[in-house]
Amino acid sequence: MDFMQAVKTVLNNYAKFDGRSGRAEFWWWVLAYIVGYVLVSAVSRTLGMGGMLEFVYWVALIVPNVAVSIRRFHDIGKPALWVILLFIPLVNLIIALIFLTKPSDGPNAYGPGPQPPVV
């Protein structure tokens, strides 16, 4: 899965909390979100709007962020409630490094695995 395909997939599944998301989809989305946030922050600071645009950006994308995180936890066989741990400071970094970087294990209780990357 490439960068644009991952971003489109996450935005098309804006509020889809079931199913699974592979590592590539999740981490490409994280990269796109961070780059977008940096750009919005730069524009906001240039226009002298304080943190207004950053807040609007965060609110607009909180649902797809949570949805793709839940689908990523489903991909490694963890229930959706694990996403709550991402909101705890410092614990979220440990969880992201340990769990969200694990490869897909094949079919599980949340459905078939995500499509393998096309080479």
Disulfide bonds with the S-S distance in Angstrom:
none
